[in-house]
Amino acid sequence: MAKKQKDVVCGMDVNESSKFKSEHNKQKYYFCSESCKKEFDSKPKKYAH
């Protein structure tokens, strides 16, 4: 079973197998949709913890 991560843009639980993912400061982030990924990619410092 794939491990769950929190989409930092919308708060949804997302499987690590999601095709929508980004990396910022050597940390991986997973997203529920392309729109959440694009939002994160445009302002990663706003969402990265």
Backbone as a chain_set.jsonl record, in Angstrom:
{"seq": "MAKKQKDVVCGMDVNESSKFKSEHNKQKYYFCSESCKKEFDSKPKKYAH", "coords": {"N": [[0.846, -1.198, 0.0], [0.539, 2.202, -0.832], [2.235, 4.902, 0.706], [0.779, 7.643, 2.469], [0.697, 11.159, 1.928], [0.417, 14.635, 2.788], [-1.16, 16.961, 0.741], [0.229, 19.992, 0.391], [-0.902, 22.276, -0.582], [-3.771, 22.112, -0.863], [-4.508, 20.455, 1.216], [-5.431, 17.829, 1.03], [-5.196, 14.243, 1.493], [-2.723, 12.355, -0.103], [-1.525, 9.74, -2.168], [1.857, 8.544, -2.259], [2.422, 7.574, -4.715], [1.367, 9.269, -6.533], [1.192, 11.026, -9.645], [1.711, 13.659, -9.666], [4.133, 15.555, -8.474], [6.703, 17.374, -6.75], [9.942, 18.753, -6.023], [11.582, 20.468, -3.434], [14.159, 22.165, -1.87], [15.46, 19.688, -1.395], [13.391, 18.106, -0.46], [10.552, 16.089, -1.009], [7.348, 16.736, -2.404], [3.901, 16.008, -2.681], [1.005, 15.971, -4.76], [-2.555, 16.386, -5.314], [-3.523, 17.098, -7.742], [-2.827, 18.541, -11.002], [-3.173, 21.285, -10.928], [-2.748, 21.981, -8.213], [-0.053, 21.266, -8.015], [1.087, 23.087, -9.859], [0.502, 25.504, -8.565], [2.036, 25.222, -6.211], [4.61, 25.038, -7.399], [4.867, 27.595, -8.426], [5.076, 29.182, -6.168], [6.887, 28.053, -4.073], [8.069, 28.614, -1.529], [5.99, 29.62, -0.022], [4.471, 27.402, 0.624], [6.175, 25.308, 1.433], [7.388, 23.521, 4.237]], "CA": [[0.0, 0.0, 0.0], [1.324, 3.426, -0.948], [2.219, 5.789, 1.863], [0.024, 8.879, 2.248], [1.29, 12.453, 2.242], [-0.547, 15.736, 2.749], [-0.99, 17.984, -0.301], [0.423, 21.214, 1.177], [-1.683, 23.369, -1.17], [-5.209, 22.003, -0.566], [-4.712, 19.693, 2.443], [-5.892, 16.454, 0.786], [-4.258, 13.132, 1.617], [-2.334, 11.917, -1.445], [-0.571, 8.627, -2.205], [3.173, 8.879, -2.797], [2.457, 7.121, -6.101], [0.763, 10.308, -7.369], [2.061, 11.494, -10.728], [1.954, 15.083, -9.45], [5.076, 15.738, -7.379], [7.771, 18.355, -6.932], [10.974, 18.725, -4.989], [12.047, 21.794, -3.019], [15.146, 22.005, -0.785], [15.704, 18.247, -1.228], [12.228, 17.438, 0.116], [9.527, 15.811, -2.012], [5.977, 17.133, -2.115], [2.962, 15.266, -3.512], [-0.195, 16.776, -4.993], [-3.736, 15.667, -5.795], [-3.858, 17.512, -9.108], [-1.853, 19.384, -11.695], [-3.335, 22.68, -10.498], [-2.05, 22.148, -6.932], [1.381, 21.219, -8.308], [1.463, 24.358, -10.484], [0.445, 26.534, -7.523], [3.227, 25.022, -5.39], [5.8, 25.354, -8.19], [4.953, 29.045, -8.628], [5.382, 29.826, -4.886], [7.232, 26.97, -3.141], [8.374, 29.085, -0.159], [4.719, 29.836, 0.667], [3.903, 26.126, 1.047], [7.171, 24.381, 2.01], [7.475, 23.618, 5.705]], "C": [[0.882, 1.249, 0.0], [1.148, 4.295, 0.298], [1.494, 7.092, 1.504], [0.852, 10.094, 2.671], [0.195, 13.51, 2.147], [-0.19, 16.671, 1.596], [-0.927, 19.318, 0.442], [-0.356, 22.4, 0.623], [-3.145, 23.292, -0.722], [-5.507, 21.194, 0.695], [-5.204, 18.266, 2.262], [-4.794, 15.446, 1.097], [-4.01, 12.571, 0.228], [-1.369, 10.748, -1.319], [0.754, 9.102, -2.784], [3.324, 8.411, -4.244], [1.832, 8.144, -7.062], [1.731, 10.748, -8.458], [2.379, 12.981, -10.585], [2.857, 15.256, -8.235], [6.136, 16.752, -7.767], [8.781, 18.162, -5.821], [11.422, 20.153, -4.722], [12.95, 21.6, -1.818], [15.334, 20.547, -0.399], [14.573, 17.504, -0.526], [11.178, 17.26, -0.982], [8.155, 16.218, -1.494], [5.073, 16.461, -3.134], [1.646, 16.032, -3.584], [-1.32, 15.939, -5.573], [-4.031, 15.975, -7.251], [-2.743, 18.365, -9.703], [-1.965, 20.834, -11.229], [-2.672, 22.938, -9.146], [-0.539, 22.131, -7.137], [1.849, 22.546, -8.908], [1.473, 25.495, -9.468], [1.688, 26.437, -6.631], [4.481, 25.465, -6.152], [5.965, 26.855, -8.407], [5.353, 29.786, -7.35], [5.806, 28.792, -3.84], [7.502, 27.436, -1.711], [7.112, 29.333, 0.654], [4.208, 28.547, 1.296], [4.883, 25.175, 1.711], [7.28, 24.599, 3.511], [8.883, 23.369, 6.15]], "O": [[1.855, 1.331, 0.75], [0.056, 4.4, 0.858], [1.588, 7.577, 0.377], [1.602, 10.047, 3.646], [-0.831, 13.297, 1.5], [0.951, 17.12, 1.487], [-1.911, 19.733, 1.055], [-0.463, 23.429, 1.29], [-3.701, 24.286, -0.255], [-6.63, 21.232, 1.198], [-5.379, 17.554, 3.25], [-3.607, 15.752, 0.979], [-4.949, 12.337, -0.533], [-0.489, 10.76, -0.458], [0.786, 9.948, -3.678], [4.265, 8.816, -4.925], [1.776, 7.907, -8.269], [2.938, 10.834, -8.231], [3.226, 13.504, -11.308], [2.405, 15.121, -7.097], [6.427, 16.96, -8.944], [8.514, 17.501, -4.818], [11.617, 20.943, -5.645], [12.563, 20.947, -0.849], [15.364, 20.21, 0.784], [14.773, 16.389, -0.045], [10.944, 18.166, -1.782], [7.843, 16.066, -0.313], [5.424, 16.351, -4.309], [1.221, 16.657, -2.613], [-1.088, 14.925, -6.232], [-4.713, 15.202, -7.925], [-1.849, 18.839, -9.002], [-0.957, 21.536, -11.144], [-2.09, 24.004, -8.946], [0.18, 22.901, -6.5], [2.889, 23.073, -8.513], [2.355, 26.353, -9.505], [2.318, 27.451, -6.329], [5.316, 26.186, -5.607], [7.088, 27.335, -8.557], [5.904, 30.885, -7.419], [5.143, 28.667, -2.811], [7.189, 26.711, -0.767], [7.146, 29.267, 1.883], [3.591, 28.571, 2.361], [4.466, 24.311, 2.482], [7.265, 25.734, 3.988], [9.168, 23.405, 7.347]]}, "num_chains": 1, "name": "protein.A"}
